[in-house]
Amino acid sequence: MWRWKRARERQEDDLTAEIQTHLDLEEAEHRGNGLRPRDARVAALRAFGNVTLVQEHVRDVWGWTMFEQLVQDVRYAARTLQRSPGFGFAAVLSVAMGIGMNSAIFSLADALVFRPLAVRDPHGLFAVRSTSPETPFSGISYLDFKDIRERNHSFESLIAHRLAVLPFAKSLDAVPQMRMGMKVSRDFFQVLGVDPILGRGFLPEETDIPARGAVAVLSFGFWQTEFGGDPRVVGRTIQIGQASVTIVGVAPRAFTGMDPIIQPFFYVPATLGEKPGQTSEAGVAASVLERRDDLGFIVRARLATGVTRAQAQAELASVTRSLEEQYPDTNRRRGATLRSERELRSEQAPALLPSMLLLLGLSALVLVIVCANVANLFLSKARARSREIAIRLAIGAGQFRLVRQLLAESLVVAVAGGTAGVALAFAAVRYLGSIRIPTDTPMVIAVQMDGRVLVFSGLIAVLSAFAFGLAPAWQAGRADLVSALKRTDVGAPRRGRIIGRQTLVVAQIAMSLVLLVAAGLMLEAFAKMVVLDPGFRTDRILMMEFDPAAIGYSDLQTREFYRELAARAGALPGVQSVALSRAIPFRPSFTDAVIVPEGFELPAGQDGVTTATNTVDASYFVTLGVEILRGRGFSVEDTPDSRRTGIVNETFAAIYWPGRDPIGQRFRVGAPGPWTEVVGLARTAKYFNITERPQPHVYLPLEQHRTSRLTLLVHTAGDPMSAAGPVRQVVRGLEPRLPIANTRSLRTMYEEGVLGMQRLILQMVSSMGLLGLCLALVGLYGVVTYSVGRRMREFGVRMAIGATPSDILRLVLKEATVLAAVGVVLGLLLSVPLARALSAGLSGVGSLSGWTLILVPAGLIIVTIAACVGPAWRASQVDPTLVLRLD
């Protein structure tokens, strides 16, 4: 670019010199014919022609004139905006708010939905999902993964991984803490194309042989926070589970795992801590690597060269059919399917994509309002510059050239507004990135202003420039030369121009009403959530999680530990009751089980229904306040040797035993399992989301369905966190090495983790609505002010023939009211499909209520009329003698 600039400067110097030579020769010839020097110079210029026009023709031959003219247009646009600082500030600020909001929302959606994995060729990486009539999509067992890897020819490579909460300690004598890690199969880092920044990945023998898999690769963030970024960390020995593990590498900063939200602290071989050949007291294999019914692994695959997705899917179906024939007990009617990363995320969080698309749509609506507002500003400015534009057209400026110059002003405003918008978005992203979900699980909303967000911001800035600049520029280029060249223009404005500006204002008001209705719907939904009874007690409950099996406890030791823990914790001062539960509501730790209800006719080819279950002890319902509507809760008599018992909620009973008494009904947990008798009917509560529709749920007694990882729930008389210390001392007295996880009050988890995310969405939608309202008011104020300024002579004539100031005031306010009313009616029509989309995309948002339909439009009309009182008052105070004298 620098060399091109210097070459063009030399061409300009040569051109100037050549023209001067021609003029000098022509002038010398005229002098030789007897003309005086001054007359000779004039004659030479007349004979040569327009010097500037000749220069333009020569530059056209050189090429690249479009670029030079664009630079000139941008410079002129910048000088023009400097001469109108008020106009420039208003336009840039409007664009900045619109682009800033869109960039912030896009960064959030990108972090949760759209951003690809930080691996080599992320779009070429597919997930292999297990399917069955009972469970449409689930993980894959490690044994099935190995069989698929060995029997297929369509995949270049396959890897498996699963998240695991494991005890971690920096030294062998330190008290372990529960940390989220990821267990991975052979070639994990190699297949993903992830090169550790320190050390190396895993060797094949470290991932295939349990005795040799005591190695780990740290995540970059964990290396920084836990080890201070020490470059000598490779080779250091730490403790994970019961094993002494050697750190062999550190993952790069960009690679944060295989999930957009959960970022594991470390990566270990899938064989770490597994005990092949051992079984539990129930006769089940102790190692998940040997259980074909444990579908806990996510499998990723890369297609072989030349193989299509359809071909790989066909071969995958053939392999799963052979596995079904070979292992009918665990693989009956179980297939597998390929899923892209986007499809996988939609299946794992089905409500997330619609929610993000709705937020993006609402933010785009704000940007449309911004464009309409700035277009109004440019129309006003074009009207003020009509004489200047007419002069340009009269002396030969082309319409296309003039439109391009005016578009350059729009581009300057868009670039300046986009830059300021990126700064606003950066502040919003800092706020969004600071949000933390109250859990020990490393869940991070990785919102950031990266290259993708900057490209998005630049793209919408350019599109906005055309959106709000093209129509005003084109209209200005088609100016009426006769009227525009008059020295004064006191006549009425052109009706077409007024109608165009009024149309923009009506559109702004309509879209603002749509945004306000959306905010009203969200506000109503949030108000319902705050007062909604989730179906369980949230106040004065302390929660703590434990997993004795992680430090080597047997089933018998685990059972004794929990029995002693519940007894000692229940005896503490201020403790009213304690309970043990596999999961608690709103935490993704329920167990999905295939339930076979007795007497219910299942669809053809389906062995059962997949239902969320929870394993709880006898005190759970009392401690957490879950109401038993009929029958009884669990008791100490529900032992492994007694008949199997269970408790179902109202929704389960209504679906599978409609019109029948659920007490005494039976179901199986798993198709070949024993019958379980229903002894109680529990009230339907909220389990996964505060806005979810009623879900069927099954409770199973802890004594009959033993599990190692449990949550201790302590109901206290006062502040639950005051009991955290005494309970922790009880745990240390029973087992000093046992890690304690997620120590917090249930109220904190509920308010911050459940209501907090809903509050965030409400704040974003409300901000969009208020911003849209402000922009609409500015647009309406500008139109009324412009109309009043152009109609001063009309108002003077009206007052001269008898109109009073109040008549003029009513006239102006009436016109503003008509614009507001038309916009409100149009906005209400558009709000109906929006409300339906919100109800479908954001669960818990109801239909339009009467209050929303009345208060929001009425409030909008009142506010818009109030915004027009100032211009209307000025119109009513006009002096008719002064106005008519100016005619």
N, C-alpha and C positions, 0 to 999 in steps of 0.2 A: 504493500500500500504506500509505503514511503517512497519507493522508487517510482511508482506510478505517479505520485503527486509531483515529484521533482521533474519527471518527464513532461507532465502536463504544463507545469510552469514554464519549462523551456519552450514548449509549443506556443504558449500564450505570448512569450517574449518575441518569438520569431514572427508570429502573426502580426503583432503590433508594429514590429520593425518593417515588415513587408508592406503593410498598409501605409505606413508613414512614407516609405520610399515611393509608392505609387502617387501619393498626394504631392510629394516634393517634385516629382518629375512633371506632373500635370501643372503644378503651380509655376514651375520654371518655363514650361512651354507658353503659358498665358502671359508671363512677364515678357517673354521674347516677342510676343505679339503686341506689346505696348501697354498692357494693363498695369495699373498701379499694384503694389504688393498686396494691399488689403483686398482689392477687387480680384486679384489673381487667386488669392487663397479661397475666396468665396466661390469663384468659378470652378476651382479644382474640386472642392467639396461637392458642388452641384453636379459636376460631371462624374465623380466617383460614385455618388449615391450615399445611402444611409450606412454610416460606418458600423453602427451597432448591429444592423440587420445583416451586413456582410459577415461580421464576426460570428453571428448566430449560425449562418449557413455553413461557414467553414467548420465550426464546432460539430455541426450535425454530421459532417463527413468524417470527422475523427471518431465518432461513436462515444458511448458511455455518457452522453449528455443527460440522459434520464437520471443517472446517479447524481451528477452535479446539480441538476435542477432540484432534485429532492433535498440535497444538502442546503441549497439556497432557500427552499421553501421552509425547511425546519428552522433555519436561522431567522427568517422573517417572522415565522409563527412565534418563536420565542420572544422576539422584540415586541410583537403585537400584544402578547399576553403580559409582558412587563408594563406596557402602557395601560393595561386594564387589570390592576392587581386584585380588585374585588371580584371581578368575573373569574379570573384565573384561580383564585383561592377557593371560591365556591365550587367550581367545576372539578378541580383536583381533589378537594376534600370529598366530594360525592363519589367520585370514581375510587378513591382510596378506600372508603368504607365498603363499597360494594365488592371490590377485588379482595380486600383484606378478609372479609367474612367468607367469601367463596374459597379463598386459599386455605383458611383455617379449617373449614368444614372438609375440604378435599384432603387435607393432611390427615385428619382424623379417619376419614373413610379409607384412605390409602393405607394407613397403619393397621386397620382392622380387617380390611377386605381385599384391596387391590394390589398391595405391594407384593411382588414376587419374593420367593425365598432367596436369601443371599448365597446361592450356590451356582455352580456352573450350569448353564443352559437350564434355567428353572422351568421353562415351558416344555422342555422335553422330559420332565420328571413326572411320572404318574403314580397314583396311589392304588394299591390293590386292596379292595374291600371285600369282606365276606358278606354273603347275602343268604337269606333264608326266608320262608314265608312268615315266620314269627318276627324276625329282625331284619328289616330291609338292608341295613348297612351296619357293619360292626368291624372290629379288628380281626386279626388272624392269629391262630396259635403258632407257636414257634416251630412245632413239628410240621404243620402244614406249609409254613414258609419254606422250610428246608426241602420238603418234597417238591414244591413248585419250583424252587430254584434249580433242583437237580433234573427235573423232567421236562422243562420247557426249552424251546429253541428260538422263541420270539423276543426274548429279553436279552439285552447286552449284559445287564447286571441287575441284581435285586439286593435290597438291604432291609433290615427290620429294626425297629426301635420302639421303646416304650418309656414313658415317664415313671419314675420310682422315687418315693420318699425314703431316704436312707439316713442312718446316723452318720454324722461327720464330726471328726475332731482333727485339729491340726497336729496333735501329738498323741502318743499312745496313753499318756497319763491325764489328758484333758477330758472334761465331761463332754460327751457327744451332744450335738444338736441335730435336729431333723432338717435335712436339706433336700431340695428337689434336684435329682439328677436324671440322666437319661441312659438307659441300657441299650447298647447298640450291637449289631451283628458285624460279621466280617466285612471289611472293605467299606465301612461307613464313610469315612472322610474321603477316601479315594473316589468312590462313586459320586459323591456330591461335589467333588472338585474343590474341597476346602483344605488349604494348606496351613497347618499350625504356624503361628509366627515365632514360636519357640518350640524346640524339640521336634517331635514326630507324632504321627497317629498310631494306630494299633497294628500290630503284626498279626497275621492269620492265626498263628498258634495261640496268641493271647486271647482271641475271641472264640476259639473253638475248644480249647482245653481248660476246664474249670480250674485246675490246679495252677495254671500259668497266667490267669487273667487278672492278677492283682496290680493293675495299672489304671491310670486315669489321665484324661485330658481336661484341663480347667477351661471354663469359659473366660473370655477376656474380662468381663465385668467382675466376676468372682475373684479372678487373679488380682485385679486392682483393689477391690475393697477388702478382701480377706488376707491377701499376701503383700499388699502395698506395691504391686507391680514389680516385685523383686525378680530380676532376670535370672537369678540363680535358683529359681524354684524347681526347675527341671532336675529330677533325681531325688527330690525331697520325699520323705516318707510321711504319709498321713494315714488316718484311719477312716475307712468307709465301711459301715456295717461292722462285721466282726473281723475284717481283713485289714492287714497292713498293706497299704497301697502305695505304689511309687508313681509320682507325677512324671509323665513322659512328654507332655506337651501343653501348649496354651493355644486355644482357638483364636482366630482373628477377631477384631472388634466387630466387623460387619456380620459375622455369623452368630446369631443369637438363638439358634435352635430351629425346630421344624414346626413351630406354631407362632402365629403373629402376636400372641399375648404372653404365653408362658415361656420363660427363658430359663432353662436349667442352669444350675451352678457348675456342673461337671458332667463328663461323659465317661462311662465305664463299659467294659465288655458285658454282653448279656449273660455270660457265665459267672460273673462275679457274685459270690455269696450263694450260688445254687448248689444243692446237694443231690446229685443224681443217684438214683437207686433207693432213696429213703422215702418212706411213706408216713403220713400222719396217723393219728389214732383211728381215724375213720377209714383207713386203708387207701387214701388218695395220695398220689405222687406228691412229694413235698416240693419238688422243683417244677417251676412253671415251664421249664424247657422240655419237660416230659409229659405235660398235660395237653392233650389235643382238644380239650373242652375249654381251655383258658384262652379266650380270644382277645388278649390284651396288647398284642403287637400291631403296629402300623407298618405296612410293607410299602416300600417305594421301588419303582422299577424304571429303567431306561430301555427303550425299544432298540432292538438290534438294527443295524443299517439295512435299509430297504424294506423293513417290516412296518405295515400300517397298524393303526390302533385296532381296526376291525379284525385283522389277521391275528393280532396278539390276543384279543378278546376271545376269538374262536378257539385258539389253542388253550387258553386259560380255562374255558368251559370244559374242554376235553380232559384236562388234568384233574379238575375238581370232580368230574364224574367218576374217574378212576379212583379217587380218594374216597368218594362216597361208597363205592362198591367194596373197597378194601377195609374201611372203618365205618360200618353202618351205624354203630352206637353213637358216635360223636359227629359224624359228617352227613347224616341223613338229610336229604333235601338242602344241602348247603352248597352254594356255588360261590363264584367270585366275579368281580367286575372291576374294570379300570375306571379311575376317576382322575380328572385334572385337579390341580391345586384349588382352583376356583370352585369346582364342584364339591371337593372335599370340605372346604370351609362352609359352603352353603348347607351341607348335610350335618356338619357338627354344630353349627349355630344358624338354624334356618331363619330366625327373625332378624339376624344382623344385617344381611344384605338389603332387605326391604327398608329397614330403618335408615341405613346410610343413604340409600337412593332417595328416600323421602326428604332427608335433610339436605342433600345436594339439590333436589328439585326446589325446595323452599329458598335455599340460598341463591339459586339461579333466578328465582322470581325477584329477589332483592336486587340483583344485578340488572334485570330488565327495568325495574323502577328507576334505578340509578341512570340507566341509559336514557329513559324517557325524560328524566329531570334535566340531565345535561343537554339533551337535544333541545329542550325548551330554552335553556340558557343560550345555546348557540343560535337559535332562531331569533331571540331578542338581540343578540349581538349583530347578527346579519342584518336585521332591520336598521340598527344604528349605523351600520357601515354601507347602507344601500347606495349612497351617493358616491362613495369611494369605489365600490364595485362597478357601478354604472360607468364611471370615468374610465376604468380599466377596460371594460368591454367596448366603450366608444372609441378608444384609441387603438383597438386591434387585438386585444388579448383574447385568446381562444377560450371557449367555454370549458373544455376539458382541462386546459392548463389552470384556469381559475379554480375549478372544482378541486383539482389536485392540491393547489396551494391551500385552500380552505380545509381540505382533509388533513393536511400536514399539521394544522392547528389542533385538530382532534387527536392526531397521533401524539403530539407533544403533551397534550392534557392526559391522554391515556397512559403514556410512559411515565410521566410524573406521578399520576395517581396510582399506577401500578407499583412504582417504587415505594411510595408511601404506604400502599396497601400491603406490600410484602413486610414492611416494618410493623404494621399493625398485626398482620398474621403471625409474625414471629413472637410478638408479645402474647397473642392468644395461644400459640403453640406451647410457649413456656408454661402457661397456666394449665393447659390440657395435659402436658407431660408431667406436671407435678401431682396429678391425681394418682392416688395409691389405693388399691383395693385392700381392705383390712384382712389380710391372711398372710401366713408364712410362706405360702406358695409364691414363687417369683413371678407374679403376674404384672406385666408392665404394658401400658398403652404407649407404644414407642412412636409418639407423634413428633415429627421433626420436619424442619424446613430443608429438605434435600433437593437434589436436582430435579426430581419428578415434580415436586410442588412448584419450584421456580419456573419450570417449563410450562406447567399449567397456568401459573399466574401470568406469564408473558403472553400465552396464547389468548387468554380471555381479555387481556388488556388490548391486544390488537383487534380482536373481534369487537370489543366494546367501542373502539375508536370508529370503526365502520358503522356500528349500530347507531351511535348517537351523532355521528358527524356527516354521514352520507346525505341524508335528507336535507338538513339545513344547507349544506354546501351546494347541492343540486338546485335547491330553491333559490339560493342567492345568485347562482350562475344564470338563472333565467329571469333576472330582474327586468322590470319595465323601464327602459332607458329614459323615456320622455318624462315620466313622473319622478323618477329618481334624480334626474339632473336639475330639477327645479331648486331654487334657492331655499324654499321652505316647503314643508309638506304637512299642512294642518288638516288635511282631509281625513276622512275615516279610513281606517286600515282595511286592506283587502280582506274580503270575507273568507276566501280560501285559506289565507294565512291564520286567521283567527280560529277557524274550524279545526285546522291542523293542530294548533297548540291546545285547543280545548279537548281534542281527542286524546292527546298525550296525557293531559291532566286526568281525564276520566279513566284512562287505563291505569294511571298511577293509583288513583283512589280505589279502583276495583281490586288491583293486586295487593294493595295495602290491607284492604278488608279481608282478602283471602289469608294473608299472613296473620292478621289479628284473630281471625276465626281459628286458625291452627293453634295459635298461642292460647286462645280461650279453651279449646278442646283439651290441650295438654294441661292447662291449669286445673280444669275440672277433674281430669283423670288423676293428677297428682294430689289434689285435695281429697279424693276418694281413697287414694293409697295411704295417705297419712293417718286417716281415721279408720282404715280398714283393719279388721281383726284378722290376722294371718292364720288363726286357728291354733296358735300356741303362745305360750308366755315368752315375752322378750325381755321384761324387766327383771332385775335381780337374779340373773342367771350367769354363772361363770362357766366357761368352757375350757377344757384342756384335752389335748390329743396325745395318745401313747401308742406304742407298738413294741411290746416286749419281745416279739419274735425277731425283731431286727437286731437284737443283741444276743440272740441264741437261746431264748427261752423255749422250752417245749410246750406242748398243749397243756399239760398238767400244771407246769409252772405259771403259764399265762393265766389259767383259770384261778389259781390260788392268789396270784398277785392282784387281780381285779377284785376278787372277793374281799381281800384284806384292805385294799385301797378304798372301796366303797364303805366298808365298816368304819375305818378310821376317819375318813373325810366326813362321814355323816355324824360323827361324834364331836366334831369341832364346834366351838361356841359360835352362835349366830347362823349355823347351817340348819336349814329346815328339812331338806331332803337332797339326796344325790341319786343320779341315774347314770347308766352306761348305754351308749348308742353307737351303732356302726356309722351313722350319718346324722346330720342335723339339717333342717330345711335351708335352702338357698346355697348349699355347698355341694359341688358336683361329686358326691361320694356315695349316692344311693347305688344299690346293686340291681341291675336289670336282670330279671329272671323270667323264664318261660313258665307261665302259670296255666294250668289246665283246669278250668272250673267244671265241676261235676254238673251234668244236666244241661250244659250250654252247647249248642250246636255250632261247632267251629266251621269256618269256610273250608271248602274242599282243598285238600293238600296242605292244611295248616294243623300242626300238632298242638298249638297253644297260643297264648297271647303274651307278648312281652310287657311286663309290668314292673315299675319301680318298687323295690322292696327295701325295708329297713329292719335291721336286727337290733332289738332293744331288750332291756331287762324289765323286771316286774315294776320298777319304780318310775319308768320313763313317763307314763301318762300322767302321773301325779306331779312329778317334778316339772315337766314342761307344760302342764295344763292342757293337754290334749283330751278333749271330752269323749268319754265312752258313752254312746247314746243307748246302747242295748248290750246285754250280756255282761261280760267282765273283762278286766285287763288280764295281763299275765300274772302268774303267781309262782311261788317257789315249788309248787307241785308240777309245773311244766318242765320236767327233767328229760334227759335223753332216753330214759327207760319208760316214760309215760307216753300216752298217745300224742301224736303230733297236733299242735294247736296253732292257730293263727288269728289275726284280727284284720278285718278289711274296713275300708272307709265307705262312706255312703255312696260315692260315685261307683266304686267297684260293684257294690251290691245292686245298684240300680241298673247297671249295664248287663251284668251276667246272671242275676237272679231277680228280674223285675217282677214285682207283685208277690214275692215270696219272702218269708222270714229268713234272713241270712244266717241267723244263729243255728248251728247244727249242719249247715251246708259244708261241702267238702271241696277241696282243690288239691292238685298236685303241684309241687315245685319241680318243674322238669317233667317231661313226658313219662320217663320210667320211674319217677320218684314215688314214695309212699303217699297215701292220702293224708291231708291235713284238715282238721276240723275247725270251723270258724266258731270261736267262743266269744267274740265281741265285735261290735259295730262302732267304729270311731267316726267322729265328725271329720268331714273333708276339710283339709287345711291347704295352705300354699306350700309347695315343695321345692319348685325350681325357680319360680319367678312370681313376684307379687301381682303381676297382671295376668298370670296364666288362667286358662279356663279350668274348671274342675277336672282333676286327674285321678284315675283309679290308683289306689295305693294299698300295699299289703305290709303288715307288720308281722315279724317272726320272732319267737322267743330266743333270747341269747343262749340259754342253756341247751337248746336243741340245735342251734346253728352257730357254733362257736367260730369266732374270728379273732385275730390277734390285734388288729388296729381298731381302737375304740376311742370315743370321745366321752370324757367325764363331764357331766352336767351337774352343777352345784347351785341349788336354790337357796339364797341367803335372805336373812331378814333385813339387811341394809345394803350398802354398796358392795356389789359382788367382787370388785377388784381388791377389797380389803381382805378377802379370804384367799387370794392368790398365793400370798406368802405362806400361810399355814398349810395349805394343800401341797404346795411345793415341798415343804419340809416333810410332810408325810411321805411323799414320793421318794425323796432322798433317803428317808429312813428305811424304806422298803428295798430300793435299788438305786444306789448312787450313780450308776452308769446309764440309767435310762433317760433318753432325751425326752424333753417336753416341748410340744409344738402348739401353736395357735392358742396361747393363753390370752384371753380377752373376754370381755363381757358380750353376751349375746345381743344386747341392745346396741352396742357400738357396731358390731358386725351388721346388724339389721339396718341401722340408720345410714351408715357410711357405705356399706357394700351393696345394699339393696335400694334404699330410697335415694342414695347419693347419685347413682347413675341416672335415675329417672329425673332427679332435680337438675342434673347437668343438661339433659335433653330439653327440659322445660326452659332453662335459662337461654339456651341457644335459640330455640324457636321464638321465645319472647323478645330476645334481642333483635331478631329478624323483623318481627312485627313492629316494634317501636322504631327501628331504623326506616322501614318502609313508610310508616306513618309520617315521620319527620320529613322524608323526601317528598312525599305527596303534598304535605302542607307547604313546603317550599315552592313546589311546582304550581300549586293553586294560587299562592300569594303572588308569584311572578306573573301568572296569566292575568289575574285581576289587576295588578299594578300596571301591566302593559296596556290592558284594555282601557283602564281609566286614563292613562296618559295619552292614548291616541284619541280618546273621545271627549277631551276637555272642551273643545269647541261645541260639540253636541250638548254637553251639560250646560254650558253657558247659554246656548240658545234656549234650552228648556227652561232655565231659570229666568231668562229674560221675558219669556211669554207666560210666566206665572207659576212654574214649578217651585216647590219649597225644598229646602235642604233635606227634609225628611223623605220627600219623594225620591230624590236622587239616591239617598242612602238605601231606601228600600229597593230601588231599581238594581243597584249594584249587588246588594246582598241576595236579591232574588236570583240573579244570574249565577252567582256563586253557589247558591243552594241547589239550583237545577243541575249544575255540574256534579256537585257532591251526591245528589240523589241518583243521578244516572249511574255514577260510579258505584254507588252502594248496591243498586239493583243488579248491575252486572257482576259485582263481586259476590253477591249472595248466590247467583246462579253458578258461579265457578266454585263456590265453597262446598256445594253438595257433593260433587265427585271427589273433592279433596278430603272431606270428612270420611267418605267411604274408603279412600286409599289409606288414610291414617288409621282407621279402624282395622283394616286388613294388615297393614305393615307394622303398626305398633300396638301390640296386644294390650288391652285395658283401656284404650281410648274409645269412648262410646260414640253414639250418633249425636248429631247436632241437637242441642237442647233449646228450649224456648228462651232461656235467659241469654244464651249466646246469640241467638237470632235477633233478640230485641236490644240488648245492652250494647253489643259491639257496633251494629250499624248506627244506633242512636248516638252513641258517644262519638263515632267518627264524624257524623254530620255536624254535631255541635262544635267539635274541635275545628273542622274545616271552615265553618261559618265564622268562628272566632278569629281564625287566621286572616279573614278577609275584612274584618271591621276597620282596620287601619286604612287601607286603600279606599274603602267606601266612605269613610269619614272625610278623607282628603277631597274626594270627588264632591261631597256635599258642601264643602266650604269654598268652592271655586267662586271667584269674582267675575260675574258675567261681563262687566264693562271692560275689564282687563283682557279677558280672553277674546272678546269680539274685536277689540282694538288691534290685536295682533293679526287679524285676518287680512 
